[in-house]
């Protein structure tokens, strides 16, 4: 459910943004990534606000109580109406089933989208994708309203180094999708 927070916050993202460094390193998971120059990085306070908005949206729409106090927002960035974010939450597989949680995440994501945009046609798909040699679970959602694509969202999840790692991005055109996917493919996870 943790990655669901950022997925939902894409719908409510309206925080103040600030230009930041182009290369980022997240020591908790040994991940290095370089953001394209045309993406604007939110400051840490804005990242926390996005997380809170996502929690509030989920709790309001689904009556699910979320515990997000241990969730760390690694990055939130945007390029016009296209968004990219990554979060991590400590995860103990002895106390919960990660795969079951993410199956429920998919179901709840679909339901939330249907309630949020009731006149939309919602297409979803699941697969596995490789990023820097690691296999991620991939969940795609495409909302079409009146025959026009209104939103395309990709959520990537991985249980990695004791964290539930969630990477989410939305895009309005194929060029931006390709730009984000190139950025991800060039990122590195140091073992």
N, C-alpha and C positions, 0 to 999 in steps of 0.2 A: 504494500500500500504506500510505502514511502515515495517511490518514484511517481506515483499518482499525483502527489502534491504539485510537482513541477508541471506535469502534463496539464493539470487543471489550471495552473496559474497562467498559462499561455493565453487563456481567455480573458484574464483580468489584468494583464500586464500593462501598467501605466505609470511605472515608477520613474524617478529622475535618473538619468544616465550620465556617465562621465567617461571620457576617453581614457584608456589605460594602456598598459604595455601590450605588445603584440604576442609575446611568447609567455606561456604560463607553465608552471611546474607545480604539481600537486603531490607533495611528499608522502601523504598518507597512503597513496596507491601507486607511487612512482610513475606518474603519468605526465608526459610533456606534450603540449599542443601549441600550435601557432595559429592565432585567429587572423582571418583576412583583414586587411586594413579598413574595409568598409563596414565592419561590424563594430558597434559601440558597446563597450563593456560597462555594465552597471557597477556602481560602487557597492561595498559590502552591506551598507544599510539598505540600499535598494534591493539587493539580493534577498536579504532577510524579509523585507516587505513583500516581495513576490512569493516567498515561501508561505508567509502568513496568509496572504490572499488566497493561495491555493488551498491551504488548510480550511480557511473559512468557507470557501466555495464547496468543498467536499462535504464538510460537516453540515452545511445548510441544505444542500441538495440531496444528500444520501442518508442523513441521520447516522453516519458512521463517525465515531469519535477517533481522532487520530492523535498519536503521540509523536510530535516532531521535535522535541527538545534536544535530541541527540543528532538530528539531521544537520549536516554541514553543506551549505551552498558553496560549491567550488567556483562556479562561474555562471553568470547570466549576461547575455549579450543580444543585441538586435541590430538588424539592418532593415530600416524602414519597418514593414510589418512582418518581417521574418525573424524568428527567435531561435536561440540556441542556449541550452543550459545543462549543467551537470551538478548532481548532488551525490553525497554518500551518507549512509546511515550504518552505524555498527550493526552487525547481524550475527546472531548466535544460532547456528543451524541445529543445535541440540534443544532449543526451546521453541522453534517454529519451523515450518516447512516452506522454504523459499519458493519452490516451484508452485506449491499450492497458493501461496500469497500472490504470485504473479498471474496465475490463472484467474483468481478473483479480481485482480487489478484490471485485467482485460474486460471481464464482464462488467465491472463497475464503471470503467471508462466508457464503454459503449452506452450503458444506461444513462450516465451523466450527460453525454453528448446528445442523446435522444431527448432528454428532458430540457437541456439548455437550448437546443435548436430543434424544436419539434417538427418543423416543416422540412427538415433536411433528409436527404438520402445519405445513409452512413454505410460506407464500405470499410471493412477491416481485413487485415491479413496478418499472419504470423509466419516468421521464418527465423533462421539463424544467419547472422552476418559475422564476418571476420573484421576486426579492427586491430591493426598492429599485431597480428598473429593470435589474438584472443577471440574466442567465439562468444558472441553476445546474442541474447534473445532479442528479436526485433518484432515490434508490434506497430503496424501502420493503420492510421485512421484517415479517411478522406470524407469530408462533408461536401455534399453537392446540394445547392439550393437553386430551384428553378432552372435546372440544367447547367448551372455554372458552378465550378469548384470554388467553394467558399473557404476551405481550410484543408491543408494536408499536414498531418503530424506524424512524426516517427519517434517512438520511444525505444531505447536500447537499454537492456538490463544485464547485469553480470554480478554474480556473487564472487567477490575478488578481495583477497587479502583481509578477510574479516569484515568487509563492507558490502552492503547492497549498493552497487554503483548504478545510477540512473543517468542516462544522457538523453535529452529530448530536444527535438528541433521541429520547427514548423517552417513552411515555405509557401510562397505564392507562385513560383515559376520554376521550371526545370533547371535554369541556369543557377539559381540560388541553391537548389537541392544538390546539384553537382558540386558547387563550391563548398558546401558544408561536408559532403561526403569525401571530397578530396582532402579537406582539412583533417577529417577523422582518419582517413587512410594513411596520412603522413605523420600522425601522432605516434608516440612511442610509450610503451609500458616497459619499464626496466624491471627485470626479475630480481 
